[in-house]
Amino acid sequence: MALRKILVLVILLPLLGTILVSCGNETMSGSANKADVNKLANAWEWQNPLPQGNNLEGVSAADVDTCWAVGYEGTILKTEDGGEAWFMQDAGTEESLHGVAAIDGDTALVVGKAGTVLKTVDGGETWERKDAGTAEDLEAICALDNNTAWVVGYHGTILKTVDGGETWQRQTSGTDVILEGITTPDGKNVWACGWYGILLKSSDGGSTWQGVTNYTLSWGGWTSFYSIDAPSAESCWVQGGDRVVLWTGDGGQSWSVYEPGSLSGMSGIAALDKNRAWIAGSIGEIYYTDNAGSTWQKQDSSTQQTITQFSVVDPDTLYAVGASGTLLMTGDGGENWERSGSGSCRDISGVSAADVNTVWVIGDSGPILKTVDGGVNWQELDPGDAIETRDVAVGGGVWLPLNDISAVDGDTAWAVGGEMDWGDGYIIKTSDGGNTWTAQGKGDVMGLTAVSAVDESTCWAVSAGGGSGGAVYRTVDGGEKWEDITPRSGEEFTTWDDEEMIMGMGFLSDVCALDADTCWLADSFGVAWRTSDGGATWEFIRLDTDNSINGIYALDGETCWAVGGDFGEGHFIFKTTDGGKTWEEQLFGEGYGFGGVCAISGDTCWAVGQDGTVVLTTDGGETWSEQRTGTSNMLSEVAAAAPGAVWAAGMGGTILHAYHDPGRDMAGQAITAEEESIGEGKENSRYTWELQFTVKDAFLMDLYAADAEHVWAIGSTFTVPETYPLMYFYNGNQWEKQEPPEEFRDMSIIDADHVWALGSKGKIYFYDGSSWTEQADIGVELYSISALDSEHVWAAGDEVIDYQSHGFIYFYDGNTWTRQSSTDWSAHYVFAASPSHAWVDAGNIYVFDGKGWTVTTGYPDGEACALGPQQIWALDVEDYASQRYSKVMFYDGTSWSEQYRTEEMLGALTVADPGHAWAIGGMEHGNEFFIYFYDGSTWEKQYRVEDLELYDIAAADADHVWAISMMGEIYFGTRK
């Protein structure tokens, strides 16, 4: 079992994450996703909300179980189990998609921006672009059958197809306004609606269209119409702005006008028949009528996000979609709406990365989130009595008046907030990982906008200050006392422009502290501040811009980046390397503004902003490249712990995580280096590798070989909200599916008749060559198992006691399992080479000498394989946080020596004999992985696999070697 897979569901499988945070008023459990659901075709992946957080614009159900949803940035989602699981499909476009029509479970049409028309006939496995003969944005589609459909869009566009979308004919609408909706109950009567009160009807399948004006609004004017649904030739429902609903029961000869005043606004409508219809509001409101609109009953949608569209299957079954990736489904006509997926949809205002695994996030209206596994799982933290929650004026619920968070490590963090008035500031601190929070200066300082923690004692915070000007606060005693170190008007300031008139600090938006003395501030109107003496004196620095500086990040007292701009008005990035005396304008332009900035070195820096923008430099700012993020949601903050550990966050609860593709530079551009001598499908002269088997729609995570006729691969299927155990067995001729008792975390094999496996919650299973039986139920979580023989088996895991994880080592002597030792931290990996030589990685390395376990140093922290106590190979990672390099270490019974080193991350290891060993590796989160081979003297790259991450490798002997990829590929290697 590879070190990278020790915490299979805890560290390196974001697709299987469980996020326990709130969206609306519900707590949602997390989800796995089919076919790489939250990974984008670029350097960023969704971590919140899941399966993704782009606004969804269209939804269409083929039947009770099968439904498609589409939205911004080319998003296509599908469910095949009634909304329990949604998985993303590759649209082949980044254009926003606005409408979808599902014909059946295999066939669907999608329309969107710039004349986009897509069709699938294989359930969405592939989408083919169709030529609609227009470049206009297309807003909606309705389909009568597999051949006939209509589309509407900008400038009065109406298109019709009678051959399933292969060709399209333009119909004359008689208007030039944007048409938003179209519907037909029978193919003859077709209705369309649009802006500025446009309502159209055709009685001949669209050959001719007539405007409908025989309705009267209470104010005597007009309203734009955005959604329309006609369940029959006589009945048609229309939804408009200004809380207006139109209904006709006689084919449009007369109209009833309803104005449900309790709605905050309307965004979608769907009808079952002439009496029953649903309308949606802008803060998650859903209203239902069963009497043709005379009265409306409110239904609980379980969200406060805008609901944009419905799809009605039958009186009980409806689907709905909305902002921030909202997916809803009801099976009882709306009495109960359930949200699919997971995660908070509330805007995020602060993110802080303590290391590559530990990240803290705060929303501008709550919650506080934390991950300790790089974003696989997010825990919601409760500040308790340290802060007063506020009532949400619209939509109910509460919010936390917190604006920013800064963490020292996994235990210590400060958060600040409050409204921008005197005496309403909040400073809260945790020293126990967020379990408890203490108020510091509550009510004694102004509302605070940003915070920067240096260590457990030192922290800085700033305020925009309302109309009173900004303020700066600092503590050097852990928060027992906060000192106001704001320079006031009339005080002397150091400035690089002697003629500058300084009236004091403006509205402070960001702070970056380096220690107790050195700190940088971002001010409004293009001003930055710096102190190098703890605030006793300040340097006033005006940049060459009149726009606001929104983010500032300093590496030291000399090197600093400042970003900003007015959103929608323009953007800029400045850098100084001389403490602010001179500033280089590195990027400037119109369009989006930048909200946050973060650097990990003088060369590498990120800035984020409007429209999902992320720009990156890897040469100190000489060049900046825009990265694809797969979202247009505004990004307000960015934090990085290493090149492959970057988080961007912002509107709609968006949390994106960046990983580095070694085949491309960090801007996403292809690297044009000389081709490797080992390519995909190419191998050295000693071994032939081939793709032997593929497990569809599954993760394969671990591989074990007893001999050439007994090989196991284990993993899980792609489903939301839960996964299902998966096991395949190779009998020497073919791979066949087996049914394990549950999803296994780890296995250890002596021979084909003696196999141990770990299940959930401490269950240990044994395989005797014919069946699996439960051997023990330890009662604590077990992660790793290592068997030497039938009387020497070890297992390692942990148990949470008083909110702290404690590791345990269990031993099997052939009869019973007993607890052998405890560790100070979770015990994640155990390996045994002999009855008197074993070790456990539990933060520290614990070694067994045949009598007891003791803490030691100098041992590798990765996967190991042994031919005996004097022939042990193990993987080791040097400087994991920066992912510098991996090593293969060898133990000769006396000491460890380095046998091989590579800049790639090595993830798994297997040894057949002293002259035949293999390892797999690649750049972390990259798309290029290698199989390495050891011939007894040297290691070399033997085989390359692109676009699939290799996850484990196992050798039965020198002639039979298998490797698996995360996405279900099984490769077989044999000696020539």
MARZA-410267 format. One record per residue (C-alpha): residue in one letter; x, y, z. Coordinates in steps of 0.1 Angstrom, whole numbers, plus 2048, in hexadecimal, padded with zeros to 3 digits. Example, Ala and Ser with C-alpha at 12.3 -4.5 7.8 and 13.67 -1.06 7.14 Angstrom:
a87B7D384E/s8897F5847/
***
This chain:
m800800800/a80F8217F5/l81583D80E/r8008547F7/k7E383C7FD/i7E7837822/l7C984E828/v7B6843809/l796855813/v7A7870827/i7C3880813/l7C58797EE/l7A28737E1/p7908947DF/l7768837C9/l76C86D7E7/g76B88A800/t75188F81B/i7498B4821/l7348BB83F/v72A8DF83A/s70A8F1836/c6F98FF817/g6D9911820/n6CD902840/e6D68DE839/t6F58CA842/m7008B6824/s716897823/g731895809/s7338837E9/a7498707D1/n7458767AC/k74586278C/a760866772/d775880783/v75789578C/n7678B279D/k7888B378A/l78A8CC76F/a79C8C774E/n7B78DF75B/a7CB8E677A/w7AE8EB792/e7948D57A3/w7758DC7B7/q7768D57DC/n7568E97E5/p73A8E77DD/l7388C47CE/p7348B77B4/q73B8DB7A7/g7318FF7AE/n72A90F78D/n70791E788/l6F0905778/e6D791375E/g6C48F674F/v6B78D475A/s6A48B8748/a699896754/a69587973D/d684864757/v68286177D/d6A6856780/t6B7867763/c6BD88C761/w6D68A5752/a6DF8C7760/v6F58E274E/g705903757/y72291B755/e744912748/g7388F4733/t72A8E2752/i7168C274A/l70A8AC767/k6F688C766/t6E587677F/e6D9852778/d6CC84A79B/g6B28647A2/g6CA87F7AE/e6DD86B7C7/a6FD86D7B2/w706888798/f725885782/m73589E76A/q737898745/d7508A772D/a73D8C0717/g75C8C7702/t7568ED706/e75C908720/e73D91C714/s72292072D/l704909727/h6E191672D/g6C88FB723/v6C48D6720/a6AA8BE712/a6AB89971C/i69B882702/d6A3862715/g6BE85472A/d6D685470D/t6CC8726F8/a6CD897701/l6D38B96F1/v6E48D6702/v6E68FB6F8/g6FB918704/k7109366FD/a71D93F6DA/g7059286C7/t7109096DA/v6FB8EA6D3/l7068C96E0/k6F78A66DD/t6FD8846ED/v6F08636E3/d70484E6FB/g6F885B71D/g71187771D/e730863719/t7378786FB/w72889A6F0/e7298A46CB/r7278C96C1/k70C8D06A7/d70C8EE68F/a6EE903698/g6F691D67E/t6F893A697/a71194A6AF/e6F69586C5/d6F494E6E9/l6D99336EC/e6C593470C/a6AC91770C/i6A18F76FA/c6838E16F9/a6808BF6E7/l6628AD6DC/d67388C6D3/n69487F6C6/n6918936A6/t67E8B46AD/a68A8D06C4/w68A8F66C7/v6A490E6D4/v6A19336DD/g6BC94D6E5/y6C99706DF/h6BB9886C5/g69A9766C2/t6AB9566B7/i6949386B2/l6A29186A2/k6928F769A/t69F8D5692/v68C8B7684/d6AA89F681/g6B789D6A5/g6CC8BC6A3/e6E08B4684/t6D28D2672/w6C08F167F/q6A890966E/r6A392D67A/q67F937681/t67395B67F/s66A9676A2/g66298B699/t6779996B6/d69B9A16BD/v69A99D6E3/i6AA9816F7/l6939636F8/e697950719/g67F933717/i66D91B6FF/t6558FE704/t63E8E86F0/p6258CD6FC/d61E8BE6DA/g6358CC6BF/k6198E06B0/n6138FA6CB/v63490A6D5/w6399276ED/a65793E6F3/c65E95B70A/g67997570F/w68399871B/y66D9B771A/g64C9A471D/i65198F6FE/l63A9716FD/l63795D6DD/k6219406D1/s62292A6B2/s6059136A8/d61790368B/g6378F669A/g649917697/s64491E673/t63393F67E/w63495169F/q61C96A6AE/g6219816CB/v60A97D6E9/t5FF99D6FA/n5DD996708/y5E799772D/t5E89B5745/l6009BA761/s5F59CD780/w60B9EB779/g6019EC754/g6249E7746/w6399C973D/t6529B174D/s66C99A73E/f66497573C/y67F95B744/s66F939746/i651928736/d641906737/a6228F9724/p6168D7731/s5FA8D5717/a5ED8E76F8/e5D58FC70E/s5EA90272D/c60A91872E/w61D92774C/v634944749/q64C952763/g658976762/g66B990775/d6599A578F/r64A98679F/v632980783/v62395F778/l60C95C759/w5F593F753/t5DD935738/g5C5918737/d5B791E714/g5D591F6FD/g5DC944703/q5BA9536FC/s5B9960720/w5D396373C/s5D4964761/v5EF979771/y5FD970793/e6159857A7/p6209707C6/g62D98D7DA/s63F9777F4/l65996C7DB/s67B97E7DC/g67C97A7B6/m67595F79D/s68D94B788/g67C92C77B/i65A91B775/a64F8F776D/a62C8E9768/l61D8C776B/d5FB8CF75D/k5E28EC75C/n5DF8ED782/r6008E3790/a6208F778D/w6409017A0/i6529237A0/a67492B7AE/g6829497C0/s6A49597C3/i6AC94D7E6/g6A39297E3/e67D92F7E5/i6669167D4/y64091B7D2/y6269027C6/t6039067B9/d5E98EB7B3/n5CD9027AA/a5DA91478B/g5EB92E79F/s5CF93A7B5/t5E49327D4/w6089297D9/q6189147F4/k63C9187FE/q6538F97FD/d6738F580F/s68F8F37F5/s6AB8EC80E/t6C09087FE/q6C392D7FD/q6D392D7DA/t6C093A7BC/i6AD91E7AB/t6AE924785/q69A907776/f6848E977C/s67D8C9769/v65D8B6771/v65C89076C/d63B88777D/p625895799/d63F8897B3/t66088C7A1/l6718AE799/y6958B9795/a6A18DC79A/v6C28EE795/g6D190F79F/a6EE9267A9/s70F9187B7/g7088F57A9/t6E88F07BB/l6D78CF7B3/l6B58C77C2/m69D8AA7BF/t67B8A17CD/g6698807CC/d64988C7DD/g63E8AA7C9/g6538C27DD/e6498BA800/n66D8B2805/w6898BF7EF/e6AB8AE7F3/r6CC8BD7E8/s6E68A87D6/g70B8AD7DB/s71A8BF7F9/g72B8DE805/s72590180F/c7189197F5/r71F938809/d7399517FD/i75C94C80A/s77096A815/g79095B824/v7A693D81F/s7C7934830/a7DE916828/a7F390B846/d8038EF832/v7FC8D8815/n7E08C6828/t7D38E0841/v7BD8FC834/w7A5913846/v788924834/i76F93E83F/g75094B82F/d74496E831/s72496183F/g73294184D/p73C925851/i75F92085D/l76E90284C/k78E8EE850/t79F8D183E/v7BC8BD84A/d7BF8A782B/g7C38C080F/g79E8C580A/v7928A2808/n77D8A8827/w7718CA834/q7668CD858/e74E8E9863/l75B8FB882/d74490B89B/p75192B8AC/g7389278C7/d7339448DF/a7529568D2/i73D9688B9/e7199738B5/t707965897/r6EF97C885/d6CD975875/v6CC974850/a6B498F845/v6A897C826/g6A3957825/g6A895084A/g6C593F85B/v6E395086B/w70495D85F/l726963870/p73498686C/l757979864/n76D985847/d78F974848/i7A3959858/s7C895285C/a7D8932869/v7F992C879/d7F6906877/g7DC8EB87C/d7D58F789F/t7D791C8A0/a7C393588B/w7B495888F/a79496487E/v78798787C/g767999871/g74B9B087A/e7399CC869/m74C9EB860/d742A0087E/w754A0989E/g7509EF8BA/d7449D38A5/g7649C089D/y76A99C8A3/i78B98A8A9/i7899668B2/k7A594C8B7/t7A89268B9/s7C69138C7/d7B78F18C5/g7B08EC8A0/g78F8FE8A0/n77E8EA8BB/t77A9088D1/w77D92E8CA/t78594B8E1/a77996F8DB/q7959898DB/g78C9AE8DA/k7679A78D1/g7559C88D1/d7759DB8D8/v7829E08B5/m7749EA893/g7659D187B/l7839BF86D/t78A9B6849/a7AA9A1849/v7C198F860/s7E598185E/a7F3969878/v81896587C/d81B94B898/e8089428B8/s8109638C7/t81097C8AB/c7F4987895/w7E99A6882/a7C69B2878/v7B99CF864/s7989E1860/a7899F4842/g77BA0B85D/g75AA1784E/g75CA3C84A/s777A40864/g795A33851/g7A7A12855/a7B6A04875/v7D29EC87D/y7D49D589C/r7EF9BE8A8/t7F49A48C3/v8159958CE/d8089818EC/g7F09698DB/g7D39818DC/e7D298A901/k7D79AE8F6/w7D19BE8D4/e7E39DF8CE/d7D59FA8B7/i7F3A058A3/t7E0A19889/p7F3A3887D/r7DCA56880/s7D8A7586B/g7F4A8F872/e80EA7487C/e82EA72868/f830A5884D/t84CA4C837/t843A50813/w857A4C7F2/d845A6B7E5/d84EA8A7FA/e831A9E7EB/e817A847F5/m7FEA9180E/i7F4A76826/m7D4A7883A/g7D6A5684A/m7CDA32841/g7B0A2C829/f79AA0D827/l7B19EF82E/s7A89D081B/d7C59B8822/v7E39B2839/c80299C836/a818999855/l83A989854/d84398C879/a83C9A2897/d84D9BF886/t8479BD861/c8259C0851/w8169CC830/l7F39DA82B/a7DC9DF80D/d7CAA0080C/s7B0A107F6/f7B8A277D9/g7D8A167D0/v7EBA197F1/a8009FF803/w80FA02826/r82D9F2836/t83D9F2858/s85D9E1863/d85C9EC888/g83B9DD894/g8269FB88A/a83AA1689B/t840A26879/w82FA1F858/e83AA23834/f81FA3181D/i822A237F9/r80DA2F7DC/l80BA187BE/d805A2479B/t7DFA1E79D/d7C0A2F7AA/n7AEA0E7AF/s7AB9FB7CF/i7C69E27DA/n7B29C37E4/g7CE9AB7ED/i7F29AD7F8/y80B9917FE/a82F99680A/l84B97C80A/d86199281F/g8679B7827/e8739BD803/t85E9A77EC/c8399AD7EA/w81C9A97D1/a7FD9BF7D1/v7DE9B87BC/g7BC9C97B7/g7A69DC7A1/d7819E57A1/f76D9C6798/g7619CA774/e7779E9770/g79A9DC76D/h7B69C977E/f7DA9CD788/i7F89BA797/f8169CD7A5/k8369BF7B4/t8529CF7C8/t8749C07D1/d8829DD7E4/g86A9E2800/g8519F77ED/k869A127E0/t861A087BC/w8449F37AF/e8439E178E/e8229DF77C/q8219BB772/l7FD9B7765/f7E39D175E/g7C39D074A/e79E9D4747/g7839BC750/y7869A9771/g7959B4792/f7AC9A07A8/g7A19987CC/g7BD9837DA/v7E297B7D6/c7FA9617E3/a81E9587DC/i83493B7E7/s8559497DA/g8639677C7/d85A9557A7/t8399457AD/c81A9597B5/w7F49567AF/a7D99717AD/v7B496A7AB/g79697F7A3/q775984790/d76796A777/g77A94E787/t79B95D77C/v7BC94F788/v7DD95C77B/l7FF94D783/t82395777F/t84093F783/d85B958779/g857973792/g83D98677E/e84F98975D/t83197674E/w80F96E75B/s7F895374D/e7D394E753/q7C992C75F/r7A991A758/t795915778/g775908769/t76092277A/s755946775/n74D94A79A/m7609687A9/l77F95D7BC/s7889737DA/e7A49617EB/v7C294A7E3/a7D99377FA/a7F79207F3/a80D909806/a8208FA7E9/p81F8FA7C3/g8068DE7C3/a7F38E97E1/v7E09097D8/w7BC9127E1/a7A692D7D2/a7859377E1/g76894F7DC/m7449537D3/g72B9387D6/g7409247EF/t75A91E7D4/i77990B7DF/l7919017C4/h7B18ED7C8/a7CE8EF7B0/y7E48D27A6/h8038D4790/d8048C276F/p8288B8768/g8228B7742/r8198DC743/d8268FB754/m813909771/a80092075A/g7F2903748/q807906729/a8178E8719/i83C8E3721/t8508E0701/a86D8CC70E/e87E8B06FB/e86A8916FA/e871877715/s882857709/i86784371B/g84484B70D/e82283D712/g82181B702/k84781B701/e85C805718/n87F7FB71D/s88C7DB70E/r8867C672D/y8617C7733/t8417CB71F/w8247DE72F/e8007DE723/l7DE7E972F/q7CF7C873A/f7AD7D2748/t7977F0750/v77E7F376C/k76480D760/d759829776/a76E820794/f78C8297A9/l7A780F7AD/m7BC8177CB/d7CF7F87D6/l7DF7DA7C5/y7EB7B97D5/a7FB79A7C5/a8007797D6/d80C7687B7/a806769791/e7E375A796/h7D776D7B5/v7D67927B1/w7BD7AA7C0/a7B57CE7B8/i79E7E27CF/g78D8037CE/s76A8127CB/t75181E7B2/f7498427A8/t72884B7B8/v7188687CC/p71286A7E9/e7248497F1/t73C8317E2/y73980B7DF/p7557F27E6/l7667E37C7/m77D7C57C4/y78B7B47A5/f79E7947A5/y7B778778B/n7B9760789/g7D575E770/n7BF761752/q7A677D758/w79A798770/e778791780/k7637A5798/q7607997BC/e7497A47D8/p75D7AE7F7/p74B7B1818/e7507D7818/e7687F0809/f78C7E6813/r7A680081E/d7C47E981D/m7CE7C5818/s7EC7B0820/i7F478E810/i80A77181B/d7FE759800/a7DE7527ED/d7CE74280C/h7D875B826/v7CC77E81F/w7C279A837/a7AE7B9830/l7A27D7843/g77E7E3841/s76E801852/k76D809877/g7877F0881/k77A7D086F/i7957B7865/y78D79D84B/f79F77D842/y79F76A820/d7A7745821/g7A873F7FC/s78373B7F8/s77075580C/w773774822/t76A773847/e76B78D861/q788785878/a7857A2891/d7747C2898/i78D7D98A9/g7767F68AD/v78F8118A2/e79781D87F/l7B280886F/y7C6815850/s7E27FC84A/i7EA7D784F/s80A7C384A/a80C79D84D/l82C78984F/d81D767855/s7FE759866/e80B761888/h819784882/v80179E875/w8007C387E/a7E57DD878/a7E780387F/g7CC81D883/d7BE83889A/e7A28418B2/v7958648BA/i79586B8DF/d78C88D8EC/y78D89B8C9/q7B188F8C4/s7BD8728AF/h7D18578C0/g7E383C8AD/f7E28178B5/i7F57F88AA/y7E47D68AB/f7F47B48A9/y7E779289E/d7F97738AC/g7E5759899/n7C97588B2/t7BE77B8BD/w7C479F8B6/t7D17B48D2/r7DC7D88D6/q8017D98D6/s80A7FD8D9/s7FD8218D7/t80B83F8C4/d8098658C9/w7F986A8A7/s7E385788E/a7F5837883/h7F283785D/y80A81D851/v8197FD85E/f8337E784E/a8447C785B/a8637B784D/s86879C868/p85A79488A/s8747AB899/h8747C687F/a8567DB878/w84D800878/v82F817879/d82C83A86B/a81884E885/g826871881/n845863891/i853842886/y84E82589F/v86480689B/f85E7E38AA/d87D7CF8B5/g86A7AF8BE/k8637BB8E1/g8537DE8DF/w84E7FD8CB/t86481C8CE/v86683D8BC/t8848408A5/t892855889/g8A284E867/y88783885A/p87483F839/d85084A83B/g84383981C/e83981780F/a8527FB814/c8587D8806/a8707BE814/l88079D80A/g88B79982E/p8987AE84B/q8B87B6838/q8A87BE816/i88F7DA81A/w8857F4801/a87081380B/l8658347FD/d86D85580D/v863878805/e87A89580C/d8698B7814/y8458AB80E/a8368CD811/s84A8DA7F3/q8498B87E2/r86E8BB7DA/y8788967D3/s8718727DC/k88B8577E4/v88D8327E4/m89F826803/f8B0805809/y8B67F482B/d8D17D982D/g8CA7CF851/t8E17E9860/s8D980B850/w8C581D836/s8D482B816/e8C683F7F9/q8C28297DA/y8B08417C2/r8A38647C1/t8898757AA/e8768967A9/e8578837A2/m8418777BF/l8458527C4/g8258427D0/a82981C7D1/l8448017D1/t8467DC7CB/v8637C37CC/a8657A17BB/d8897987C3/p8AA7AA7C8/g8AD7B27A3/h8887BB79B/a8767D87AC/w85D7F17A0/a8508137AC/i83682B79D/g83685079E/g83087278D/m82C896796/e81189A7B1/h7EF8A17A0/g80089E77E/n7F588C75E/e816879758/f81F85A76D/f83B84276A/i84381E773/y86781C780/f87C7FC77F/y8997F0794/d8B07D6784/g8C57D07A3/s8DD7ED79C/t8CA80B78E/w8A781A78C/e89982676B/k87883175C/q86881374B/y84681E740/r83183E73E/v80C842742/e7FC864739/d7DB873746/l7D7857760/e7E6857782/l7F683678B/y7ED82D7AE/d7FC80B7B8/i8137F07AB/a8187CB7B5/a82F7B07A9/a82778B7AC/d84A78279F/a863790787/d84D786769/h82B793775/v8267B7780/w8067CB782/a7FF7F0786/i7DE80278A/s7D2826783/m7BA839799/m7A183877C/g79D81377A/e7B9809761/i7CD7E9768/y7EF7E6757/f8037C6754/g8287C3750/t83B7A4746/r85F79D73F/k86879971A/
***
